[in-house]
Amino acid sequence: MKVGGKGTWRTFDGTNGLPGPALALLQDRNGYLWIGTWGQGLCRYDGEVFRPLTSEDGMVGDTVWGICEDGHGLLWIATEDGVSRYDGVDFVNFTVENGLVHNEANALLQDRQGRMWFATSGGVSCLEGVAGGLDLTEVRFTNYTSADGLLDDRTYALAEDGDGHLWIGTETGLNRYDGERFTHFTTDDGLVDNRVQKLVVDGTDLWIGTEGGVSR
């Protein structure tokens, strides 16, 4: 319903079932809204009821920074304590013990080749072979840090462009990875600020959300 051309707002919070402050949002292929919260886990909203899922249900951590749905309809959840994969029934968890470069996962995406990428506070991890039935004994992460050419190990954002390049936002600038090498972009190249926290690809444009503003 429109009022004065600006519409109306409906608020969701603890009074109607949302368990905590919202940090991440995703609408899945079935229309459910998934909400990552601060300290209260993951929550599914079906249009009527909020259903919370926490570490008590098997998720690796309760502060959720990012949510991604892969090509098989599985949910991947980036938390402060590792990464969880959820098939609608059970969680499979990934931490440094499985090879993740750092447990604090800040963002994630699946690229066009089907690989999962995780931006963490200690570098970036790539996981291949992520179809259903993944055996934890066969998990193999490829990790990238500043020792491999990443501008900074503290990574916050990920995006894939139309050419298949991976863009990585870090504490001290932006990286583009072409599968072989990293190219760096900072304020010296015209970026408004070096602390890159969000990335969005819009057609041929890359939008870069930073602590000091937005660059394109």
KOLDOMI-640864 format. One record per atom (N, C-alpha, C): chain; residue number from 1; x, y, z; residue in one letter; atom name. Coordinates in pm, whole numbers, plus 50000, padded with zeros to 5 digits. Layout:
- A,NUM,X,Y,Z,A,CA
...
//
This chain:
- A,1,50085,49882,50000,M,N
- A,1,50000,50000,50000,M,CA
- A,1,50089,50124,50000,M,C
- A,2,50057,50218,49909,K,N
- A,2,50134,50341,49898,K,CA
- A,2,50068,50454,49975,K,C
- A,3,50148,50529,50048,V,N
- A,3,50098,50645,50119,V,CA
- A,3,50189,50762,50084,V,C
- A,4,50131,50862,50015,G,N
- A,4,50211,50979,49979,G,CA
- A,4,50328,50945,49889,G,C
- A,5,50317,50836,49813,G,N
- A,5,50422,50798,49719,G,CA
- A,5,50543,50735,49783,G,C
- A,6,50546,50721,49915,K,N
- A,6,50663,50667,49984,K,CA
- A,6,50639,50529,50043,K,C
- A,7,50515,50479,50040,G,N
- A,7,50487,50347,50093,G,CA
- A,7,50477,50348,50245,G,C
- A,8,50462,50230,50301,T,N
- A,8,50455,50216,50446,T,CA
- A,8,50558,50115,50491,T,C
- A,9,50598,50125,50615,W,N
- A,9,50699,50036,50671,W,CA
- A,9,50634,49942,50772,W,C
- A,10,50679,49818,50771,R,N
- A,10,50640,49724,50875,R,CA
- A,10,50766,49681,50948,R,C
- A,11,50763,49682,51076,T,N
- A,11,50882,49653,51156,T,CA
- A,11,50877,49512,51212,T,C
- A,12,50993,49445,51204,F,N
- A,12,51008,49312,51263,F,CA
- A,12,51120,49318,51367,F,C
- A,13,51090,49278,51489,D,N
- A,13,51189,49277,51595,D,CA
- A,13,51150,49171,51698,D,C
- A,14,51201,49184,51817,G,N
- A,14,51174,49084,51919,G,CA
- A,14,51029,49071,51957,G,C
- A,15,50949,49176,51932,T,N
- A,15,50808,49170,51970,T,CA
- A,15,50728,49076,51881,T,C
- A,16,50779,49050,51759,N,N
- A,16,50707,48955,51673,N,CA
- A,16,50792,48836,51630,N,C
- A,17,50900,48809,51705,G,N
- A,17,50971,48684,51688,G,CA
- A,17,51112,48689,51635,G,C
- A,18,51157,48804,51585,L,N
- A,18,51295,48813,51538,L,CA
- A,18,51387,48809,51660,L,C
- A,19,51480,48713,51668,P,N
- A,19,51554,48691,51793,P,CA
- A,19,51665,48790,51823,P,C
- A,20,51714,48865,51724,G,N
- A,20,51825,48955,51752,G,CA
- A,20,51849,49052,51638,G,C
- A,21,51946,49143,51652,P,N
- A,21,51979,49239,51547,P,CA
- A,21,52019,49169,51418,P,C
- A,22,51971,49218,51304,A,N
- A,22,51996,49154,51174,A,CA
- A,22,52126,49204,51111,A,C
- A,23,52209,49109,51069,L,N
- A,23,52337,49142,51004,L,CA
- A,23,52340,49100,50858,L,C
- A,24,52259,49000,50819,A,N
- A,24,52263,48947,50683,A,CA
- A,24,52124,48902,50642,A,C
- A,25,52093,48915,50512,L,N
- A,25,51963,48876,50458,L,CA
- A,25,51980,48797,50329,L,C
- A,26,51895,48698,50311,L,N
- A,26,51891,48622,50185,L,CA
- A,26,51751,48568,50164,L,C
- A,27,51698,48584,50043,Q,N
- A,27,51575,48515,50007,Q,CA
- A,27,51613,48396,49920,Q,C
- A,28,51574,48274,49961,D,N
- A,28,51613,48154,49888,D,CA
- A,28,51517,48126,49772,D,C
- A,29,51546,48021,49697,R,N
- A,29,51468,47989,49577,R,CA
- A,29,51324,47949,49608,R,C
- A,30,51298,47914,49733,N,N
- A,30,51162,47879,49773,N,CA
- A,30,51084,47997,49831,N,C
- A,31,51149,48113,49835,G,N
- A,31,51082,48233,49883,G,CA
- A,31,51098,48261,50031,G,C
- A,32,51166,48172,50103,Y,N
- A,32,51189,48197,50245,Y,CA
- A,32,51294,48307,50262,Y,C
- A,33,51275,48389,50364,L,N
- A,33,51372,48491,50399,L,CA
- A,33,51458,48439,50513,L,C
- A,34,51590,48441,50493,W,N
- A,34,51685,48397,50596,W,CA
- A,34,51754,48521,50651,W,C
- A,35,51761,48528,50783,I,N
- A,35,51816,48644,50852,I,CA
- A,35,51929,48600,50944,I,C
- A,36,52047,48654,50920,G,N
- A,36,52160,48629,51008,G,CA
- A,36,52162,48733,51117,G,C
- A,37,52179,48691,51240,T,N
- A,37,52169,48784,51351,T,CA
- A,37,52300,48795,51430,T,C
- A,38,52302,48895,51515,W,N
- A,38,52414,48914,51607,W,CA
- A,38,52390,48830,51732,W,C
- A,39,52464,48721,51744,G,N
- A,39,52463,48640,51865,G,CA
- A,39,52344,48549,51885,G,C
- A,40,52248,48552,51790,Q,N
- A,40,52128,48470,51806,Q,CA
- A,40,52107,48373,51689,Q,C
- A,41,52209,48352,51608,G,N
- A,41,52204,48252,51504,G,CA
- A,41,52135,48296,51377,G,C
- A,42,52083,48197,51306,L,N
- A,42,52015,48215,51178,L,CA
- A,42,51865,48200,51200,L,C
- A,43,51787,48276,51124,C,N
- A,43,51643,48273,51143,C,CA
- A,43,51575,48264,51007,C,C
- A,44,51476,48173,50993,R,N
- A,44,51399,48161,50869,R,CA
- A,44,51261,48222,50890,R,C
- A,45,51221,48307,50796,Y,N
- A,45,51089,48370,50802,Y,CA
- A,45,51007,48326,50682,Y,C
- A,46,50890,48266,50707,D,N
- A,46,50806,48214,50600,D,CA
- A,46,50690,48306,50565,D,C
- A,47,50695,48427,50615,G,N
- A,47,50588,48522,50592,G,CA
- A,47,50495,48534,50711,G,C
- A,48,50507,48439,50802,E,N
- A,48,50422,48441,50922,E,CA
- A,48,50501,48419,51050,E,C
- A,49,50593,48322,51047,V,N
- A,49,50662,48281,51169,V,CA
- A,49,50812,48284,51149,V,C
- A,50,50886,48329,51251,F,N
- A,50,51031,48322,51253,F,CA
- A,50,51073,48190,51317,F,C
- A,51,51162,48117,51249,R,N
- A,51,51215,47993,51305,R,CA
- A,51,51365,48008,51326,R,C
- A,52,51410,48019,51451,P,N
- A,52,51553,48038,51477,P,CA
- A,52,51631,47907,51474,P,C
- A,53,51755,47916,51428,L,N
- A,53,51850,47804,51430,L,CA
- A,53,51980,47856,51489,L,C
- A,54,52034,47785,51587,T,N
- A,54,52153,47833,51657,T,CA
- A,54,52255,47720,51669,T,C
- A,55,52360,47748,51745,S,N
- A,55,52462,47646,51771,S,CA
- A,55,52403,47527,51845,S,C
- A,56,52295,47547,51916,E,N
- A,56,52229,47435,51982,E,CA
- A,56,52166,47338,51882,E,C
- A,57,52143,47388,51760,D,N
- A,57,52089,47303,51653,D,CA
- A,57,52200,47246,51565,D,C
- A,58,52325,47283,51595,G,N
- A,58,52437,47229,51521,G,CA
- A,58,52516,47328,51439,G,C
- A,59,52470,47452,51430,M,N
- A,59,52544,47553,51355,M,CA
- A,59,52673,47588,51429,M,C
- A,60,52776,47626,51355,V,N
- A,60,52907,47643,51416,V,CA
- A,60,52917,47766,51506,V,C
- A,61,52840,47871,51475,G,N
- A,61,52846,47993,51555,G,CA
- A,61,52715,48067,51549,G,C
- A,62,52696,48164,51638,D,N
- A,62,52567,48231,51649,D,CA
- A,62,52566,48375,51601,D,C
- A,63,52681,48429,51562,T,N
- A,63,52682,48561,51498,T,CA
- A,63,52707,48540,51350,T,C
- A,64,52610,48575,51267,V,N
- A,64,52609,48542,51124,V,CA
- A,64,52636,48667,51042,V,C
- A,65,52746,48666,50967,W,N
- A,65,52786,48781,50887,W,CA
- A,65,52741,48771,50741,W,C
- A,66,52717,48650,50693,G,N
- A,66,52680,48635,50552,G,CA
- A,66,52607,48504,50527,G,C
- A,67,52520,48504,50426,I,N
- A,67,52443,48386,50387,I,CA
- A,67,52446,48374,50235,I,C
- A,68,52463,48252,50184,C,N
- A,68,52466,48228,50040,C,CA
- A,68,52394,48097,50010,C,C
- A,69,52315,48096,49903,E,N
- A,69,52252,47972,49857,E,CA
- A,69,52328,47923,49734,E,C
- A,70,52373,47797,49736,D,N
- A,70,52450,47746,49622,D,CA
- A,70,52358,47689,49514,D,C
- A,71,52419,47639,49409,G,N
- A,71,52343,47588,49295,G,CA
- A,71,52261,47465,49326,G,C
- A,72,52286,47400,49439,H,N
- A,72,52211,47281,49480,H,CA
- A,72,52103,47314,49582,H,C
- A,73,52087,47445,49611,G,N
- A,73,51987,47486,49708,G,CA
- A,73,52030,47473,49852,G,C
- A,74,52159,47450,49875,L,N
- A,74,52211,47441,50011,L,CA
- A,74,52250,47581,50059,L,C
- A,75,52230,47606,50186,L,N
- A,75,52268,47734,50245,L,CA
- A,75,52407,47726,50305,L,C
- A,76,52487,47829,50280,W,N
- A,76,52619,47844,50341,W,CA
- A,76,52613,47967,50429,W,C
- A,77,52663,47954,50552,I,N
- A,77,52650,48059,50651,I,CA
- A,77,52789,48096,50705,I,C
- A,78,52824,48222,50691,A,N
- A,78,52951,48273,50743,A,CA
- A,78,52929,48325,50884,A,C
- A,79,53001,48271,50980,T,N
- A,79,52985,48313,51119,T,CA
- A,79,53120,48354,51178,T,C
- A,80,53116,48407,51299,E,N
- A,80,53240,48448,51365,E,CA
- A,80,53322,48329,51413,E,C
- A,81,53265,48208,51405,D,N
- A,81,53335,48089,51453,D,CA
- A,81,53360,47985,51345,D,C
- A,82,53337,48021,51219,G,N
- A,82,53356,47926,51110,G,CA
- A,82,53242,47936,51010,G,C
- A,83,53234,47837,50922,V,N
- A,83,53133,47834,50818,V,CA
- A,83,53046,47710,50837,V,C
- A,84,52915,47727,50818,S,N
- A,84,52822,47615,50823,S,CA
- A,84,52754,47599,50688,S,C
- A,85,52724,47472,50653,R,N
- A,85,52640,47443,50538,R,CA
- A,85,52514,47374,50590,R,C
- A,86,52398,47418,50540,Y,N
- A,86,52270,47368,50591,Y,CA
- A,86,52186,47315,50476,Y,C
- A,87,52140,47191,50490,D,N
- A,87,52060,47127,50384,D,CA
- A,87,51911,47125,50416,D,C
- A,88,51872,47199,50518,G,N
- A,88,51733,47202,50560,G,CA
- A,88,51705,47111,50677,G,C
- A,89,51802,47022,50707,V,N
- A,89,51788,46928,50818,V,CA
- A,89,51910,46935,50910,V,C
- A,90,52029,46920,50851,D,N
- A,90,52152,46911,50928,D,CA
- A,90,52253,47018,50886,D,C
- A,91,52342,47050,50977,F,N
- A,91,52452,47140,50951,F,CA
- A,91,52581,47060,50933,F,C
- A,92,52665,47103,50838,V,N
- A,92,52803,47057,50827,V,CA
- A,92,52890,47179,50850,V,C
- A,93,52986,47168,50940,N,N
- A,93,53065,47284,50981,N,CA
- A,93,53209,47276,50932,N,C
- A,94,53264,47392,50902,F,N
- A,94,53401,47404,50852,F,CA
- A,94,53475,47508,50936,F,C
- A,95,53591,47469,50987,T,N
- A,95,53673,47557,51068,T,CA
- A,95,53819,47540,51026,T,C
- A,96,53908,47602,51102,V,N
- A,96,54051,47587,51073,V,CA
- A,96,54093,47439,51085,V,C
- A,97,54020,47362,51163,E,N
- A,97,54053,47220,51177,E,CA
- A,97,54032,47144,51047,E,C
- A,98,53941,47195,50961,N,N
- A,98,53918,47134,50830,N,CA
- A,98,54003,47197,50721,N,C
- A,99,54072,47307,50755,G,N
- A,99,54155,47374,50656,G,CA
- A,99,54115,47516,50623,G,C
- A,100,54002,47565,50677,L,N
- A,100,53964,47705,50658,L,CA
- A,100,54077,47794,50711,L,C
- A,101,54108,47901,50640,V,N
- A,101,54225,47981,50674,V,CA
- A,101,54209,48053,50809,V,C
- A,102,54085,48088,50845,H,N
- A,102,54058,48158,50971,H,CA
- A,102,53913,48134,51007,H,C
- A,103,53883,48125,51135,N,N
- A,103,53746,48093,51174,N,CA
- A,103,53647,48208,51159,N,C
- A,104,53694,48332,51168,E,N
- A,104,53602,48445,51155,E,CA
- A,104,53573,48471,51008,E,C
- A,105,53458,48421,50960,A,N
- A,105,53419,48434,50820,A,CA
- A,105,53327,48554,50806,A,C
- A,106,53361,48645,50714,N,N
- A,106,53288,48771,50700,N,CA
- A,106,53198,48778,50579,N,C
- A,107,53229,48703,50474,A,N
- A,107,53150,48704,50351,A,CA
- A,107,53176,48575,50275,A,C
- A,108,53086,48544,50181,L,N
- A,108,53102,48421,50103,L,CA
- A,108,53026,48433,49973,L,C
- A,109,53069,48355,49873,L,N
- A,109,52997,48347,49747,L,CA
- A,109,53033,48217,49676,L,C
- A,110,52945,48178,49582,Q,N
- A,110,52976,48067,49492,Q,CA
- A,110,53002,48126,49354,Q,C
- A,111,53115,48091,49294,D,N
- A,111,53149,48146,49164,D,CA
- A,111,53085,48064,49051,D,C
- A,112,53105,48108,48929,R,N
- A,112,53040,48044,48814,R,CA
- A,112,53092,47902,48789,R,C
- A,113,53206,47868,48848,Q,N
- A,113,53259,47732,48838,Q,CA
- A,113,53208,47641,48950,Q,C
- A,114,53127,47696,49038,G,N
- A,114,53071,47618,49147,G,CA
- A,114,53155,47613,49273,G,C
- A,115,53265,47685,49274,R,N
- A,115,53351,47688,49392,R,CA
- A,115,53296,47785,49495,R,C
- A,116,53314,47752,49623,M,N
- A,116,53275,47841,49731,M,CA
- A,116,53398,47919,49777,M,C
- A,117,53379,48050,49793,W,N
- A,117,53485,48138,49841,W,CA
- A,117,53442,48199,49974,W,C
- A,118,53538,48211,50065,F,N
- A,118,53511,48264,50198,F,CA
- A,118,53611,48375,50230,F,C
- A,119,53559,48494,50259,A,N
- A,119,53644,48604,50304,A,CA
- A,119,53649,48598,50456,A,C
- A,120,53767,48588,50512,T,N
- A,120,53783,48575,50657,T,CA
- A,120,53876,48683,50710,T,C
- A,121,53892,48685,50840,S,N
- A,121,53982,48782,50902,S,CA
- A,121,54127,48738,50896,S,C
- A,122,54153,48627,50828,G,N
- A,122,54290,48580,50812,G,CA
- A,122,54326,48543,50670,G,C
- A,123,54248,48593,50573,G,N
- A,123,54272,48561,50434,G,CA
- A,123,54146,48508,50367,G,C
- A,124,54163,48452,50248,V,N
- A,124,54051,48400,50170,V,CA
- A,124,54070,48250,50149,V,C
- A,125,53961,48175,50162,S,N
- A,125,53963,48030,50138,S,CA
- A,125,53873,47996,50021,S,C
- A,126,53915,47896,49943,C,N
- A,126,53836,47846,49830,C,CA
- A,126,53813,47697,49851,C,C
- A,127,53688,47653,49834,L,N
- A,127,53651,47514,49851,L,CA
- A,127,53584,47464,49724,L,C
- A,128,53639,47357,49666,E,N
- A,128,53582,47297,49547,E,CA
- A,128,53508,47169,49582,E,C
- A,129,53426,47120,49488,G,N
- A,129,53354,46995,49510,G,CA
- A,129,53252,47006,49620,G,C
- A,130,53165,47109,49613,V,N
- A,130,53075,47136,49725,V,CA
- A,130,52934,47086,49702,V,C
- A,131,52915,46990,49610,A,N
- A,131,52782,46934,49587,A,CA
- A,131,52736,46857,49711,A,C
- A,132,52609,46820,49713,G,N
- A,132,52554,46745,49825,G,CA
- A,132,52634,46619,49852,G,C
- A,133,52641,46582,49979,G,N
- A,133,52713,46461,50016,G,CA
- A,133,52861,46481,50037,G,C
- A,134,52902,46606,50056,L,N
- A,134,53043,46636,50077,L,CA
- A,134,53096,46563,50199,L,C
- A,135,53203,46489,50181,D,N
- A,135,53265,46412,50289,D,CA
- A,135,53372,46499,50353,D,C
- A,136,53359,46524,50483,L,N
- A,136,53455,46610,50551,L,CA
- A,136,53598,46556,50543,L,C
- A,137,53613,46425,50529,T,N
- A,137,53748,46369,50519,T,CA
- A,137,53813,46403,50385,T,C
- A,138,53731,46447,50287,E,N
- A,138,53783,46480,50154,E,CA
- A,138,53791,46630,50129,E,C
- A,139,53759,46709,50231,V,N
- A,139,53759,46855,50214,V,CA
- A,139,53901,46905,50189,V,C
- A,140,53914,46988,50085,R,N
- A,140,54043,47049,50055,R,CA
- A,140,54024,47197,50027,R,C
- A,141,54072,47280,50117,F,N
- A,141,54067,47424,50098,F,CA
- A,141,54196,47471,50031,F,C
- A,142,54181,47569,49942,T,N
- A,142,54297,47644,49892,T,CA
- A,142,54289,47781,49957,T,C
- A,143,54395,47819,50027,N,N
- A,143,54394,47943,50104,N,CA
- A,143,54487,48047,50043,N,C
- A,144,54443,48172,50051,Y,N
- A,144,54520,48284,49997,Y,CA
- A,144,54536,48389,50107,Y,C
- A,145,54660,48431,50128,T,N
- A,145,54689,48533,50227,T,CA
- A,145,54780,48639,50166,T,C
- A,146,54824,48731,50249,S,N
- A,146,54917,48834,50200,S,CA
- A,146,55046,48772,50149,S,C
- A,147,55081,48655,50197,A,N
- A,147,55201,48587,50148,A,CA
- A,147,55186,48544,50002,A,C
- A,148,55060,48532,49956,D,N
- A,148,55032,48492,49819,D,CA
- A,148,55002,48611,49729,D,C
- A,149,55007,48732,49785,G,N
- A,149,54983,48851,49706,G,CA
- A,149,54859,48928,49743,G,C
- A,150,54778,48876,49834,L,N
- A,150,54660,48948,49882,L,CA
- A,150,54706,49075,49954,L,C
- A,151,54636,49184,49930,L,N
- A,151,54678,49312,49987,L,CA
- A,151,54678,49310,50139,L,C
- A,152,54579,49243,50200,D,N
- A,152,54566,49239,50345,D,CA
- A,152,54493,49111,50381,D,C
- A,153,54528,49050,50494,D,N
- A,153,54461,48926,50535,D,CA
- A,153,54321,48950,50591,D,C
- A,154,54292,49073,50632,R,N
- A,154,54161,49104,50688,R,CA
- A,154,54066,49135,50572,R,C
- A,155,53986,49035,50533,T,N
- A,155,53901,49046,50415,T,CA
- A,155,53754,49050,50456,T,C
- A,156,53676,49135,50387,Y,N
- A,156,53538,49162,50430,Y,CA
- A,156,53433,49138,50322,Y,C
- A,157,53470,49141,50195,A,N
- A,157,53370,49139,50090,A,CA
- A,157,53421,49062,49968,A,C
- A,158,53327,49001,49893,L,N
- A,158,53360,48924,49774,L,CA
- A,158,53259,48954,49663,L,C
- A,159,53306,48953,49539,A,N
- A,159,53218,48964,49423,A,CA
- A,159,53288,48904,49303,A,C
- A,160,53210,48849,49209,E,N
- A,160,53264,48796,49084,E,CA
- A,160,53209,48878,48969,E,C
- A,161,53296,48925,48881,D,N
- A,161,53250,49006,48768,D,CA
- A,161,53218,48919,48647,D,C
- A,162,53175,48983,48539,G,N
- A,162,53134,48912,48419,G,CA
- A,162,53246,48838,48349,G,C
- A,163,53370,48873,48379,D,N
- A,163,53485,48805,48320,D,CA
- A,163,53536,48691,48407,D,C
- A,164,53467,48667,48520,G,N
- A,164,53509,48560,48609,G,CA
- A,164,53618,48599,48706,G,C
- A,165,53650,48728,48713,H,N
- A,165,53750,48775,48810,H,CA
- A,165,53685,48785,48948,H,C
- A,166,53761,48749,49050,L,N
- A,166,53716,48760,49187,L,CA
- A,166,53767,48890,49246,L,C
- A,167,53675,48968,49303,W,N
- A,167,53710,49093,49370,W,CA
- A,167,53700,49072,49520,W,C
- A,168,53799,49122,49593,I,N
- A,168,53808,49098,49737,I,CA
- A,168,53833,49231,49807,I,C
- A,169,53740,49265,49897,G,N
- A,169,53756,49387,49975,G,CA
- A,169,53830,49358,50104,G,C
- A,170,53929,49440,50137,T,N
- A,170,54010,49417,50256,T,CA
- A,170,54019,49544,50341,T,C
- A,171,54090,49532,50448,E,N
- A,171,54112,49643,50541,E,CA
- A,171,54191,49757,50477,E,C
- A,172,54278,49724,50380,T,N
- A,172,54368,49825,50325,T,CA
- A,172,54356,49843,50174,T,C
- A,173,54244,49796,50117,G,N
- A,173,54224,49818,49975,G,CA
- A,173,54148,49706,49907,G,C
- A,174,54140,49716,49775,L,N
- A,174,54065,49622,49692,L,CA
- A,174,54160,49536,49612,L,C
- A,175,54123,49408,49596,N,N
- A,175,54203,49314,49517,N,CA
- A,175,54119,49257,49403,N,C
- A,176,54183,49235,49289,R,N
- A,176,54121,49160,49179,R,CA
- A,176,54207,49036,49154,R,C
- A,177,54144,48919,49155,Y,N
- A,177,54216,48794,49135,Y,CA
- A,177,54169,48730,49006,Y,C
- A,178,54263,48702,48916,D,N
- A,178,54229,48647,48784,D,CA
- A,178,54255,48497,48774,D,C
- A,179,54282,48435,48888,G,N
- A,179,54314,48293,48890,G,CA
- A,179,54462,48265,48899,G,C
- A,180,54542,48369,48878,E,N
- A,180,54687,48353,48884,E,CA
- A,180,54753,48458,48973,E,C
- A,181,54706,48580,48964,R,N
- A,181,54771,48687,49039,R,CA
- A,181,54668,48787,49092,R,C
- A,182,54713,48862,49195,F,N
- A,182,54631,48965,49254,F,CA
- A,182,54674,49102,49201,F,C
- A,183,54575,49184,49168,T,N
- A,183,54599,49324,49133,T,CA
- A,183,54536,49409,49243,T,C
- A,184,54609,49510,49286,H,N
- A,184,54566,49591,49401,H,CA
- A,184,54514,49728,49357,H,C
- A,185,54413,49776,49429,F,N
- A,185,54357,49909,49407,F,CA
- A,185,54339,49977,49542,F,C
- A,186,54387,50099,49554,T,N
- A,186,54379,50173,49679,T,CA
- A,186,54341,50318,49650,T,C
- A,187,54346,50401,49753,T,N
- A,187,54319,50543,49733,T,CA
- A,187,54417,50606,49635,T,C
- A,188,54534,50549,49621,D,N
- A,188,54631,50599,49524,D,CA
- A,188,54579,50583,49381,D,C
- A,189,54486,50489,49362,D,N
- A,189,54427,50464,49229,D,CA
- A,189,54292,50531,49212,D,C
- A,190,54247,50606,49316,G,N
- A,190,54120,50677,49307,G,CA
- A,190,54010,50622,49394,G,C
- A,191,54035,50511,49464,L,N
- A,191,53936,50456,49556,L,CA
- A,191,53908,50558,49667,L,C
- A,192,53782,50574,49705,V,N
- A,192,53748,50678,49802,V,CA
- A,192,53805,50649,49941,V,C
- A,193,53818,50521,49975,D,N
- A,193,53872,50483,50106,D,CA
- A,193,53925,50341,50093,D,C
- A,194,54024,50308,50172,N,N
- A,194,54088,50176,50159,N,CA
- A,194,54016,50063,50231,N,C
- A,195,53933,50094,50328,R,N
- A,195,53864,49987,50403,R,CA
- A,195,53737,49948,50326,R,C
- A,196,53747,49841,50248,V,N
- A,196,53638,49798,50160,V,CA
- A,196,53554,49693,50230,V,C
- A,197,53425,49726,50250,Q,N
- A,197,53339,49640,50330,Q,CA
- A,197,53228,49571,50250,Q,C
- A,198,53189,49627,50135,K,N
- A,198,53084,49566,50053,K,CA
- A,198,53120,49581,49905,K,C
- A,199,53080,49480,49825,L,N
- A,199,53102,49483,49682,L,CA
- A,199,52976,49434,49610,L,C
- A,200,52937,49504,49504,V,N
- A,200,52823,49463,49423,V,CA
- A,200,52858,49484,49276,V,C
- A,201,52838,49379,49195,V,N
- A,201,52854,49390,49050,V,CA
- A,201,52720,49422,48989,V,C
- A,202,52715,49531,48911,D,N
- A,202,52594,49577,48845,D,CA
- A,202,52623,49587,48696,D,C
- A,203,52593,49479,48622,G,N
- A,203,52629,49477,48481,G,CA
- A,203,52780,49477,48465,G,C
- A,204,52832,49580,48402,T,N
- A,204,52977,49592,48385,T,CA
- A,204,53041,49678,48493,T,C
- A,205,52960,49729,48584,D,N
- A,205,53012,49817,48689,D,CA
- A,205,53032,49741,48820,D,C
- A,206,53135,49781,48892,L,N
- A,206,53159,49731,49027,L,CA
- A,206,53139,49845,49125,L,C
- A,207,53046,49824,49219,W,N
- A,207,53022,49922,49325,W,CA
- A,207,53097,49878,49450,W,C
- A,208,53169,49973,49509,I,N
- A,208,53259,49943,49620,I,CA
- A,208,53217,50026,49740,I,C
- A,209,53166,49958,49843,G,N
- A,209,53126,50026,49964,G,CA
- A,209,53241,50030,50062,G,C
- A,210,53281,50147,50103,T,N
- A,210,53394,50165,50193,T,CA
- A,210,53353,50243,50318,T,C
- A,211,53444,50249,50411,E,N
- A,211,53418,50326,50533,E,CA
- A,211,53405,50475,50505,E,C
- A,212,53461,50521,50394,G,N
- A,212,53459,50663,50362,G,CA
- A,212,53363,50702,50252,G,C
- A,213,53286,50607,50201,G,N
- A,213,53194,50637,50093,G,CA
- A,213,53188,50523,49992,G,C
- A,214,53131,50551,49875,V,N
- A,214,53113,50451,49770,V,CA
- A,214,53190,50490,49645,V,C
- A,215,53259,50393,49588,S,N
- A,215,53327,50414,49460,S,CA
- A,215,53267,50321,49355,S,C
- A,216,53279,50361,49229,R,N
- A,216,53234,50277,49118,R,CA
- A,216,53341,50271,49009,R,C
//
